[in-house]
Each structure stands twice: as C-alpha cells, then as structure tokens.
Amino acid sequence: MTEKIILFDAECSLCHWSVSFIQKRDHKNLFSYVSLKNRKADDLLRYARINVAGLDSVIYLENDMAFVKSEAFFRIANVMGGSYKLVNIFRILPLKFTDGIYNFIARNRLRWFGKRVQCNCSVSNRGSNQN
C-alpha cells in the first residue's frame, strides 16, 4: 500500500471540518479519505492490523505503516507541505505529551463541536466517492 489514506470519524463535526480543510488544500490529490464507517475502512484496518476498539483517533496510513493520534496529525501536516510543516516543531515535545493533548481534545470533541447526522464531505479514494 503506497497510498496516503486518512481514516476519520465522519459523524464528528471536528473531524469533518479537518478533512474538509485538508481536501481544500490537497491540490495534488495526495490523500484518500475514508470514513471509519465505510466497509473499505474495515479492510484497511485489518490490513494495517489496527484494532479501533477504544481508539479515538484519526488514522493515517502510508507506505504500509499506520499512524494514530498526534503522530498522524504531524505526518499529515508534513505531507501537506508549505507552512503546515511548521506544526512539526511540536515534535520536540514528548509523544506522551502531544498524545495527551490529542486525547483530551478527542475525549471532548463531540461535546465541544457536536455530532453530524450525515457526512456531506466527499469521501474519496483519489476522486471516487465511497460512503
């Protein structure tokens, strides 16, 4: 698997906003986007050997490797390039600390940002819709 795939919670407003933000800036179509509710996500997670039970995170797959929580965030920003790479300055902080911040936001995201009834973002694998 050489694709760059972002798996996300399509029912979460913050997650939806984040994916929309990335999609609008992904002019080279570097990423594919798959909702965690999609059957394709099940196949990808099985392939990557990731158990999502209890995992409250975006999942980023690239080159047969899976990244979660703050590491996924940093890697996605790095691939986006330009000024987005600047968030990688926070890599100087211990992963336990950045994951702690990620976990705090993840635990409260639905309360703070709400839950979507339906995702109207284009979930795609390089352009093809897959809901």
C-alpha positions in Angstrom: 0.0 0.0 0.0 1.7 3.2 -1.1 -1.3 5.5 -0.9 -1.7 8.1 1.7 -5.0 7.4 3.4 -6.8 9.4 6.1 -9.4 7.4 8.0 -11.7 9.6 10.1 -15.0 9.7 12.1 -17.5 11.2 9.6 -20.0 11.7 12.4 -17.7 14.1 14.3 -18.0 17.8 13.3 -14.4 18.5 14.2 -13.2 15.5 12.1 -15.4 16.5 9.2 -14.1 20.1 9.4 -10.5 18.8 9.5 -11.0 16.6 6.5 -12.7 19.4 4.5 -9.8 21.7 5.4 -7.2 19.2 4.1 -9.3 18.4 1.0 -9.5 22.1 0.0 -5.7 22.3 0.2 -4.9 18.9 -1.3 -4.4 20.3 -4.8 -2.2 17.4 -5.8 -4.7 14.8 -4.6 -2.1 13.3 -2.3 -4.6 11.9 0.1 -7.5 9.5 0.0 -10.2 9.9 2.6 -12.2 7.0 4.1 -14.9 7.2 6.8 -14.4 4.8 9.6 -18.0 3.7 9.0 -17.1 2.6 5.4 -16.5 -1.1 4.6 -13.2 -0.1 2.9 -12.0 1.2 6.3 -12.6 -2.3 7.8 -10.4 -3.8 5.1 -7.7 -1.2 5.5 -7.6 -1.5 9.3 -7.4 -5.3 9.0 -4.6 -5.0 6.6 -2.8 -2.5 8.9 -3.5 -4.7 11.9 -5.2 -1.9 13.8 -7.9 -2.6 16.3 -10.1 0.5 16.6 -11.9 -0.7 19.7 -11.3 2.1 22.2 -9.1 4.0 19.8 -10.4 7.6 19.5 -8.2 8.9 16.7 -7.7 9.8 13.1 -5.7 7.0 11.5 -3.2 7.8 8.8 -1.9 5.1 6.5 1.2 5.5 4.4 3.7 3.0 2.9 2.3 0.1 4.8 2.6 2.0 8.1 -0.2 3.2 10.3 -0.1 6.3 12.5 -2.6 7.5 15.1 -3.2 10.5 17.3 -0.6 13.2 17.3 1.8 11.3 15.1 -0.9 11.0 12.4 -1.5 14.8 12.7 2.2 15.6 12.4 2.7 13.3 9.3 -0.4 14.7 7.5 0.8 18.2 8.1 4.3 17.3 6.8 2.8 15.8 3.6 0.7 18.9 3.1 3.9 20.8 2.9 4.4 24.6 3.0 3.6 26.4 6.2 1.7 23.3 7.5 5.0 21.6 8.1 5.7 24.2 10.9 3.4 22.2 13.2 6.3 19.6 13.3 8.1 22.0 15.6 5.9 20.4 18.3 7.7 17.1 17.7 10.3 18.4 20.2 7.8 17.6 22.9 7.5 14.0 24.1 5.0 11.9 22.2 3.3 11.1 25.5 2.6 14.8 26.0 1.3 15.5 22.4 -0.8 12.4 22.5 -2.1 13.6 25.9 -3.3 16.8 24.3 -4.7 14.8 21.4 -6.6 12.5 23.8 -8.0 15.5 25.7 -9.4 17.0 22.5 -10.6 13.6 21.2 -12.5 12.9 24.5 -14.3 16.2 24.4 -14.7 16.7 20.6 -18.3 15.7 20.4 -19.3 17.8 23.3 -17.4 20.8 22.1 -18.0 20.6 18.3 -21.1 18.3 18.0 -22.0 15.3 16.1 -23.1 15.2 12.5 -26.1 13.2 11.4 -24.7 12.8 8.0 -21.3 13.4 6.4 -21.6 15.6 3.3 -17.9 15.6 2.6 -16.7 13.8 -0.4 -15.1 10.6 1.0 -12.8 9.5 -1.7 -10.1 7.3 -3.0 -8.5 9.7 -5.3 -11.7 11.1 -6.6 -14.2 8.2 -6.4 -17.0 8.6 -3.8 -17.3 5.8 -1.2 -19.7 6.4 1.6 
